[in-house]
Amino acid sequence: MDKKSLAEILDALGNEHSLNIMAVLAGGECYVSELAKIVGISRPLLYLHLKKLENAGLVESEIRHFEEPPYTKKFYKAKNFELILSLSKIKEIVK
């Protein structure tokens, strides 16, 4: 991991809403409207956090098509990761 990737991950996770989103997605995939309702935030705010999480490589999305309205739904799921961080690890990454 390089320092840019670490900063992106920490930025994406550095918010209570993002942590709540990750906790919900840790239980399985969820579509946007359902996720917004569970987390208790608006869809625009949810999309902002999901974009950061996706750019950091922590979640992935998939658009699925249905025969009844709404005809498409965007599903998100968490990607498994482990982050072990210490002062010495930061020093190693930044070098």
ZIQUI-V219645 format. One line per field, one symbol per residue. phi: phi as a letter, one per 30 degrees, with the letter a starting at -180 (. if undefined). psi: psi as a letter, one per 20 degrees, with the letter a starting at -180 (. if undefined). burial: # if it has 16 or more other C-alpha atoms within 10 Angstrom, else .. A space follows every 10 residues. Layout:
phi = ???
psi = ???
burial = ???
This chain:
phi = .cdddddddd ddcdbedddd dddddddkda cedddddddi bddddeeddd ddddddicbb bbcccbdbdd dbbccbbdcd abbcbbdddd eddde
psi = prhggghggh ghikqhgghg ghgghhirqq rggggggghk rqgghghggh gghghikhrq qppqpriqqp hqqpqqqqpp rpooprghgg gghh.
burial = .....#.##. .##...#### ##.##...## ##..##..#. .....#..## .###.##### #......... ..#.####.. .......... .....
